[in-house]
Amino acid sequence: MKTTLLLLLFALTSFTTIEMHKLNEAINTLEDMHEWVQYDASNNLVDSTIADTYLINLEATIINLKTIK
Protein backbone atom coordinates (compact mmCIF):
# COMPACT_ATOMS: atom_id res chain seq x y z
CA MET A 1 0.00 0.00 0.00
CA LYS A 2 2.78 2.46 0.89
CA THR A 3 4.57 1.67 -2.37
CA THR A 4 1.41 2.34 -4.36
CA LEU A 5 0.87 5.67 -2.62
CA LEU A 6 4.49 6.68 -3.15
CA LEU A 7 4.27 5.81 -6.84
CA LEU A 8 1.04 7.76 -7.18
CA LEU A 9 2.56 10.76 -5.42
CA PHE A 10 5.64 10.58 -7.65
CA ALA A 11 3.47 10.36 -10.78
CA LEU A 12 1.40 13.38 -9.74
CA THR A 13 4.50 15.38 -8.87
CA SER A 14 6.16 14.51 -12.18
CA PHE A 15 3.03 15.44 -14.09
CA THR A 16 2.85 18.77 -12.32
CA THR A 17 6.54 19.47 -12.93
CA ILE A 18 6.24 18.68 -16.63
CA GLU A 19 3.10 20.76 -17.01
CA MET A 20 4.68 23.71 -15.17
CA HIS A 21 7.68 23.51 -17.50
CA LYS A 22 5.38 23.61 -20.52
CA LEU A 23 3.50 26.56 -19.04
CA ASN A 24 6.71 28.47 -18.37
CA GLU A 25 7.93 27.80 -21.91
CA ALA A 26 4.64 29.07 -23.34
CA ILE A 27 4.87 32.26 -21.26
CA ASN A 28 8.50 32.81 -22.31
CA THR A 29 7.58 32.36 -25.97
CA LEU A 30 4.70 34.83 -25.71
CA GLU A 31 6.95 37.37 -23.95
CA ASP A 32 9.49 37.00 -26.78
CA MET A 33 6.72 37.51 -29.34
CA HIS A 34 5.65 40.65 -27.48
CA GLU A 35 9.18 42.05 -27.79
CA TRP A 36 9.35 41.18 -31.49
CA VAL A 37 6.06 42.93 -32.23
CA GLN A 38 7.24 46.00 -30.32
CA TYR A 39 10.47 46.01 -32.32
CA ASP A 40 8.62 45.60 -35.62
CA ALA A 41 6.20 48.41 -34.72
CA SER A 42 8.99 50.79 -33.68
CA ASN A 43 10.79 50.12 -36.99
CA ASN A 44 7.61 50.52 -39.06
CA LEU A 45 7.72 46.90 -40.18
CA VAL A 46 4.11 46.37 -39.16
CA ASP A 47 1.12 48.72 -39.06
CA SER A 48 0.77 50.28 -35.61
CA THR A 49 -2.93 49.37 -35.35
CA ILE A 50 -2.17 45.73 -36.03
CA ALA A 51 0.79 45.81 -33.64
CA ASP A 52 -1.37 47.32 -30.89
CA THR A 53 -3.96 44.59 -31.36
CA TYR A 54 -1.29 41.89 -31.21
CA LEU A 55 0.30 43.45 -28.13
CA ILE A 56 -3.02 43.70 -26.29
CA ASN A 57 -3.83 40.07 -27.07
CA LEU A 58 -0.35 38.86 -26.13
CA GLU A 59 -0.45 40.78 -22.84
CA ALA A 60 -3.86 39.38 -21.96
CA THR A 61 -2.76 35.84 -22.76
CA ILE A 62 0.42 36.19 -20.70
CA ILE A 63 -1.56 37.50 -17.73
CA ASN A 64 -4.05 34.65 -18.03
CA LEU A 65 -1.30 32.04 -18.16
CA LYS A 66 0.51 33.57 -15.20
CA THR A 67 -2.65 33.27 -13.09
CA ILE A 68 -2.55 29.50 -13.70
CA LYS A 69 0.87 29.31 -12.08
Number of C-alpha atoms within 10 A of each C-alpha: 6 7 8 9 10 11 12 12 12 12 12 12 12 12 12 12 12 12 12 14 12 12 16 15 12 14 19 13 13 17 16 12 15 20 13 14 20 19 14 15 17 13 10 11 12 15 12 15 10 12 21 15 11 16 20 13 13 18 15 12 14 18 12 12 14 12 7 8 8
